[in-house]
Amino acid sequence: VGTNLTDLRLPRKATVRELGGCMGPIWPSYYGECSALMFVVDAANPSQVSNSCVQLLSVLSAAQLASVPVLVLFNKIDLPCYMSLAEMKSLFRMQDIVSCATQPITMLETSARDGTGLADVLQWLRAALGDPR
């Protein structure tokens, strides 16, 4: 909950700002300094899917983010009750979202707890920020 800053070396320095879902009303104040966007969805919480989808659509429709690459992370795949990538894509109607979006959108499954998908996230972030490797 709230906001956190973390610096990563990719090899160049990139600052990651985490803004919790409850901070949605202030997200637009950070769009101007955004070079890449990672949108994290709790894939083990079906009751939040509709709210997450509305928030994602709001982010994607922001003029300042029209060309910013987006990574949608379906997180918590380590939990037994997680919804698969296919289920999440269906619930979010990701095919429709991707076809209407102005920005490139990538989707990955992750587990922040056990690190599943982390290498793919870092690879996407390097590519999105133009870091060679």
Beta strands, then each sheet from edge to edge (+ up, - down):
strand 1: 3-9
strand 2: 13-19
strand 3: 37-42
strand 4: 70-75
strand 5: 105-109
sheet 1: 1+ 2-
sheet 2: 3+ 4+ 5+
end
